[in-house]
Amino acid sequence: MAKFSLLTSIYEKENPGHFSQCIESILKQTILPDEWIIIKDGPLTDSLEQIIKNISFPNELKIIALPENITQGPARAEGLKAATHEWVAIMDSDDVCKPYRFQEQLKMIQSSPQLGLIGSQIKEFADTPGHIAATRDVPTKHEEILKFAKKRNPFNAMTVMFKRELALAAGNYRYFPWFEDYDLWTRMIKNGALCANSPDALVYARVGAGMYGRRRGMSYIRSEWRMQKQLRTLGMINTLELARNAAFRIPLRLLPEKAIEALYNRFARKSPQ
């Protein structure tokens, strides 16, 4: 099977308990990463530093310590440059992998070696992975993913694996608040990366208090507008589609947090079965 690197970035405001759960889920994988790169995005608390110090990982463990917080996109860019294997997996520092996540994704790669960008469905939780709040399903086939990408991010970022060289050729991660993943995926797709999502939920994604509050306001609107303009520049949408997307999405960011949450739950999430 293909060798792969795992990237996890962490910053000082992460909950140590959540980070410990994330680490435990990685160490329990049926197939471990060949290389694990942890990017410390600026100085961390003593608790987080101790957790990292205590990690017992049998394969290569690289720690990149950035002198200051540069946000997730640029931090992941540093990790990607340091990676040494053909494939790179992403893992957020507060989420939990199912034990067979990497095994299943490596099977996808082995059965379809032409793929360059893959992910899976997720189950969202607030307290413990056993208490599912919702699921977020994304399309599984390449053509469906391209169509979905015209309106929304077609991947659950915390589930993604991609070919390192394809990501670097597309320009790597960059500073793009709230949209650094969608930004990279669309550039990779424009460059010809073939895509797929597993129909299974391979990651439990944590949804904390304030998640929807962060998806509103002028800062978010500016980033969202920048993302829409990029889709137009890449030729993924036309001017009419740009106007349609903006007419729906930008007013949404001016609504109260509870209203945004209700709309996400209605149109972007599914209640657990």
Residue, then its C-alpha position, 0 to 999 in steps of 0.5 A: m500500500a502507498k506510504f503516507s504522511l499525516l499532518t496535524s496542526i495545533y494552536e494554544k487555544e485547543n482543549p487538551g482533552h480534545f487533543s488527547q482524544c485525537i491522538e488516541s484515535i490515531l494511535k489506534q489506527t489499524i494502519l498507522p501513518d508512516e510519518w506524523i508531522i505535528i505543526k505547533d502554530g505558535p507557542l502552546t500551553d504547558s498542557l499541550e506541550q506535555i501531551i506532545k512530549n508524551i506521544s509514543f509513536p512507532n514511526e517517524l514523528k516530526i515536530i515543527a515549532l512555529p515562533e508565532n501563530i500564522t493560522q491554519g493554512p500557512a501552518r499546514a503549508e509548512g507541514l506539507k513542505a516537510a512531508t516526505h511521502e507520496w500521500v498526505a492525510i489531514m487530521d484536525s486536532d480536536d476530531v476523532c478517527k474511526p480505527y480503520r480510517f486510513q485502512e479504508q482510504l488506502k484501499m481506495i487508493q490501491s483500487s484506483p491509483q489515478l485518484g489524487l484527492i479523496g475524503s469521506q463522510i463525517k459524523e458530527f458530535a458535541d461531547t463524545p463520539g458516541h453521541i452523534a448530533a448530525t452527519r455531513d454527507v458529500p458526493t462520492k464520484h468525481e463528476e458529482i464532486l465537481k458539480f457540488a464544488k460550484k456551490r460548497n466545499p465538496f470535501n470534509a476537510m478533516t477526512v482528506m488525503f491527497k497526493r503531495e506533488l499535486a497539492l504543491a503543484a497547485g500552490n500549497y495551502r495559503y492564508f485564506p481564513w475559513f476557506e484554506d481547504y476549499d481554496l486548495w481543493t479547487r486549485m487541485i481540481k482545476n489542475g486535473a486532480l481526480c477526486a472521490n469520497s468514501p460513502d462511509a463516515l470515517v471521522y467523528a468531527r467535533v462541533g463546539a459552541g460558537m461554530y455557527g457564530r464564527r460563520r457570520g460577520m464582515s470578516y467571513i463575508r470578505s473571505e466568502w466573496r474572495m472564494q466565490k471570485q476564485l471559483r469564477t477565476l478558475g472557470m468553475i462557475n460563470t458570472l451568473e453562478l457567481a451572482r447567484n451564489a453571492a445572493f444566497r450566501i452573503p445575506l446568510r452571514l448577516l443573520p443571527e447565529k441561531a438562524i444560521e445554525a437552523l439553515y445549516n441543519r436544514f440544508a447542509r446536515k442530516s439528523p442521525q439515523 
